[in-house]
Amino acid sequence: MKWYNDMSEQEKRSFQKVIAVCVVGAILILIVPMVFHTIF
């Protein structure tokens, strides 16, 4: 994780945003079909 520690604060923040978007996207992809199966 040395490359992470070498990042500036702004880079860390944008990196965390990218990670958060990926996580939210993955959760949506997993949950949406389950919700549709439950409703229909």
N, C-alpha and C positions, 0 to 999 in steps of 0.2 A: 504493500500500500504506500510505498515511498512516493510514487507519482502523485497520489492524492494529497499527501502532505506538502508537496512542492507547489500545489495550486495556490493561486491567490484566493482571497475571500470571495470575490465576485465569481470566479470560475467555479468554486465549490458550490455557491448558491445556484448557479445555472445548471451545474451537474446534478444537484439534488432535485431540481425541477424536472429535468429529463427523466431521472429515475422515478419520480412520483408519477409523471405522466404515463410511463411504461407500466407501472404497477396498477394504476387506475384502469388503463386500457386492458390489461390482462384480466383484471377482476371483472370488468364489464363483459368481456368476451366469454368468461366462464359463467357469469350470473344470468345474463340476458336469456340464453336458451333455457336455463332452469326455470326462470320466471314464466317464460312462454309455455313451457310444459305444464306448469302448475295452473296457469290461467285457462289454457285450452285443453 
